[in-house]
Amino acid sequence: MDYGTPPYDPYDERYTRPRRRINYFAWTVVILLLTGFALAAWLGSFYIFDQPERPDSYRILQRLHKIEPPKRFELTAAPAGEFLNPPQLYERYVGMGAAELARANAELARNYIRNYQQVRGLVPYVVGRYTIIATRQLDPGDVFTSGMVALTYAVDNGEVLMEHLYPASPEALPLMKQTLTVGLEIKLERTHDISAVIHAERLVDGRIMVTAVPLLYGSYTVTRGLGTFRLEPPLTLNLAGGWPLFKSQGRTAIEQRYAEYRQKAAAAQGGGPIAIPGLTPSATPPPAQNELVRIEQARPVQAFSPPPLLAKNNKLAKPTPLPKGRKGKKQKLESPPPAATPAQPVVAQKPSAPSPTPITVASARTPPPNFSAVTPAPPPKALGVGTQPVAQAPAVPTTTPVPVLPAQPAPVDTANVALASNAGGGSWKTFPPGKMPLGRLIGTGDLRDVADHGLAGERVYLKGQFVVNFSDANKAVLRPRAKLTDKVLHFGSGSSTRIIVEFPGGYAPPPQGAVVNRDELRPYEITEVRKQEDGQLNVFVREIMQSN
């Protein structure tokens, strides 16, 4: 037995480190904090990315480079939408409650900020006629920081106001201030304009005010001047500026000043008070003599490249080398035979200095240019009134962007002016008789059904026999010709139907009093049908048949 080793005592821990107790409460708090942070980050991402219309969310997305600036749309690639006239706009937004209107405005602004990439339903577009009652320049404190905004009211409905935005660079502001004046009429048509509603406001007195912006951002010019300005999509938005752009106090003062302006205009004319369209019955005003139209830039003309010279054996002709020896002195060099001249030769000359390519203006009296044959033109001179620029074909195609005519002030008659992105007398495709695209052919008796249900996105053609009541440079007003029995028995609705025909450039409308017959081979294309409160039908059509 070993007596030298003391017995082992398991309870003797005098020289060991004491155990520490685990703080489960502290670990629970840490885990809960981390879980809350992860949940907050998850919910915050939904809050920021799903609601970019909020100023703080938009600011964060810009810093993260997760949002794109508004882009320019083409007329044929615009988002799918529905066109609403002033009565339809009023009917849509007047019945909404405060919460429902707030949700609708959030969705409208969200769709615009996202460039209409995730749209539920149809985008609302504005159509109709509006008159400017005030304009002002946009500043950094507004939602759109550069350009102009016009406050307008609907011509045929006094319960609807509209803020129409014109975003542009600061260089275009001088001409825009001279063009967008009080009394100017804005004409928005479904065939030419894509002005989307991005905000709707119900005023204290029950009226509706909408804010619209043109998604085409096109170039505009006055038909009686050479000045042009071009709209540009905004690079950024200041959503902290708030909607609408015309605040309540400023708008009230503007309406008071405009009422005084109308009274002074009526007194200057020596007549009674001017009837306000939409509130008092009045006849349709005549077409405007001067209009602001959208113009399309002409494409660069490609130079004509002659085909390679071919020899008799269908091989490329090579220059004949100089023969050696004395025989070379007696032989003469003969050039290869010239190539066959085409039926319509195109002469391309190399200009001494590069010149800007002219633009094509969609004017009521200017026919569309024809580039089938381009001939050399003399040196450019100063453009006068009625002078058309001549396109020259450079020898080498260039990729330089087509410049726009410099902005020049042009006198504008605000008494009888209409504003539209593409005025009557523009250019559109015409067809030979019976060769138009497929569509539904109707008579005058089916127009009320079209007015009640709309065009539904299809082509609708109109046939019948009409009498010309009024004829202008590019428009004519027709009435359906009623038979004698219908007049005696009071059948039909020809007396309450008015057809407004728009003709392309270069067409001569029929004279007043003439009888126009249109059948299934030469119909009119219907663009819109409006029904007034008194039952009057205004049918807007355009000429699509080629002239004989």
Secondary structure as GFF3:
##gff-version 3
##sequence-region A 1 548
A	DSSP	alpha_helix	24	50	.	.	.	ID=ss1
A	DSSP	alpha_helix	55	63	.	.	.	ID=ss2
A	DSSP	three_ten_helix	75	77	.	.	.	ID=ss3
A	DSSP	beta_strand	81	84	.	.	.	ID=ss4
A	DSSP	alpha_helix	86	94	.	.	.	ID=ss5
A	DSSP	alpha_helix	98	113	.	.	.	ID=ss6
A	DSSP	beta_strand	123	126	.	.	.	ID=ss7
A	DSSP	beta_strand	128	137	.	.	.	ID=ss8
A	DSSP	beta_strand	147	154	.	.	.	ID=ss9
A	DSSP	beta_strand	160	167	.	.	.	ID=ss10
A	DSSP	three_ten_helix	170	172	.	.	.	ID=ss11
A	DSSP	alpha_helix	173	179	.	.	.	ID=ss12
A	DSSP	beta_strand	185	188	.	.	.	ID=ss13
A	DSSP	beta_strand	195	202	.	.	.	ID=ss14
A	DSSP	beta_strand	208	214	.	.	.	ID=ss15
A	DSSP	beta_strand	219	222	.	.	.	ID=ss16
A	DSSP	beta_strand	228	230	.	.	.	ID=ss17
A	DSSP	three_ten_helix	239	241	.	.	.	ID=ss18
A	DSSP	alpha_helix	248	269	.	.	.	ID=ss19
A	DSSP	beta_strand	290	295	.	.	.	ID=ss20
A	DSSP	alpha_helix	327	330	.	.	.	ID=ss21
A	DSSP	beta_strand	417	420	.	.	.	ID=ss22
A	DSSP	beta_strand	440	442	.	.	.	ID=ss23
A	DSSP	three_ten_helix	444	446	.	.	.	ID=ss24
A	DSSP	alpha_helix	447	453	.	.	.	ID=ss25
A	DSSP	beta_strand	460	462	.	.	.	ID=ss26
A	DSSP	beta_strand	464	471	.	.	.	ID=ss27
A	DSSP	beta_strand	475	480	.	.	.	ID=ss28
A	DSSP	alpha_helix	484	489	.	.	.	ID=ss29
A	DSSP	three_ten_helix	494	496	.	.	.	ID=ss30
A	DSSP	beta_strand	497	502	.	.	.	ID=ss31
A	DSSP	beta_strand	515	518	.	.	.	ID=ss32
A	DSSP	beta_strand	524	531	.	.	.	ID=ss33
A	DSSP	beta_strand	537	542	.	.	.	ID=ss34
###
